[in-house]
């Protein structure tokens, strides 16, 4: 029996050796997370990020290399009949001058220096894993 999937595409938006983290409500809490959102039917993963950045942050981005695809089962906290799949890309702004919070759900943002980034800077467990992976990559550098 097939169950629905909710594919979420996230960006490690990097500029000037900093990474963007957003503050948004989620299930009654306020969390810190990477920018991105849900993949829409008929849309490619990279196109999803381009759309999300335009809609939420008035920003044109270049979607770079694939960074990570979640490789474990994650049940949706909002719908027990739905499985979440999270995909992360390194992403770069084309021009930060246009950056503007357009999505009213986004309460705040921070640019964290990559050298100071820790898993405590984000709230979601998969984001925390991705931070640790990015930190290891930077150390290998």
C-alpha positions in Angstrom: 0.0 0.0 0.0 1.4 3.3 -1.1 1.5 6.3 1.3 1.9 9.9 0.4 5.3 11.6 0.5 6.1 15.1 1.5 9.3 16.1 -0.3 11.0 19.1 1.4 13.9 20.9 -0.4 16.3 23.0 1.7 19.2 25.3 1.0 22.5 25.9 2.6 22.5 29.5 1.4 26.1 30.6 1.6 27.4 34.2 1.1 30.6 35.8 2.4 31.5 32.7 4.4 28.1 32.9 6.2 25.0 30.7 6.1 21.4 31.9 6.4 19.1 30.5 9.1 15.5 31.4 9.4 13.2 31.7 12.4 9.7 30.3 11.7 6.7 28.8 13.5 6.3 25.1 13.4 3.7 23.1 15.2 3.2 25.7 17.9 6.9 26.3 18.5 9.3 28.8 17.0 12.2 27.0 15.3 15.4 28.0 13.5 15.8 26.2 10.2 17.4 26.4 6.8 15.4 28.1 4.0 13.3 26.0 1.7 10.0 24.4 1.4 7.8 21.8 -0.1 8.2 20.4 -3.6 5.1 21.1 -5.8 3.8 18.6 -8.3 5.5 19.0 -11.7 8.5 20.9 -10.2 12.1 19.8 -10.1 14.0 20.1 -6.8 16.3 22.9 -8.0 13.3 24.8 -9.4 11.6 24.4 -6.0 14.4 26.3 -4.3 14.4 29.0 -6.9 10.7 29.5 -6.4 10.9 29.4 -2.6 13.6 32.1 -2.5 11.7 34.4 -4.8 8.4 33.9 -2.9 9.8 34.1 0.6 12.9 36.3 0.4 12.7 38.2 -2.9 16.1 36.6 -3.8 17.4 35.0 -7.0 19.7 32.2 -6.2 22.1 29.8 -8.0 21.4 26.3 -6.8 24.8 24.5 -6.5 25.8 21.0 -5.7 23.5 18.5 -4.0 24.6 18.2 -0.4 22.5 15.6 1.3 19.3 13.5 0.9 17.8 12.1 4.1 18.4 8.4 4.1 16.2 7.3 7.0 12.4 7.1 7.6 10.9 10.3 8.9 7.2 10.3 9.7 5.4 13.6 9.3 4.6 15.3 12.6 1.5 16.9 11.0 0.1 13.8 9.2 0.9 10.3 10.5 0.1 8.8 7.1 2.8 10.9 5.4 6.5 10.3 5.0 8.9 13.2 4.9 11.9 13.3 2.5 14.4 16.1 2.9 16.9 17.1 0.2 19.6 19.8 0.8 21.6 21.8 -1.8 24.4 24.3 -1.4 22.9 27.6 -2.8 24.3 31.0 -3.5 22.6 34.4 -3.8 22.9 36.1 -7.2 22.5 39.6 -5.6 21.9 40.1 -1.8 20.7 43.7 -2.4 17.2 42.4 -3.2 16.9 40.3 0.0 13.6 41.1 1.8 11.4 39.0 4.1 8.2 38.6 2.0 6.8 35.6 3.8 4.9 36.8 7.0 5.6 33.4 8.6 9.3 34.1 8.8 9.9 36.0 12.0 13.6 36.6 11.9 16.8 35.5 10.3 20.5 35.3 11.1 23.7 35.0 9.0 25.9 32.6 11.0 29.7 32.6 10.2 30.5 29.1 8.9 33.4 28.8 11.3 31.1 29.4 14.2 28.1 27.3 13.0 27.0 24.5 15.4 24.1 22.1 15.5 22.6 24.2 18.3 22.0 26.9 15.7 19.1 24.9 14.1 16.1 23.1 15.6 15.2 20.2 13.3 17.1 17.0 13.8 17.9 16.5 10.1 19.2 20.1 9.9 21.4 19.3 12.9 22.9 16.3 11.0 23.5 18.5 8.0 25.3 21.1 10.1 27.6 18.4 11.4 28.2 17.2 7.9 29.0 20.7 6.7 31.4 21.3 9.6 33.3 18.1 8.7 33.5 19.2 5.1 34.8 22.6 6.1 37.5 21.0 8.3 38.7 18.9 5.3 38.5 22.0 3.3 
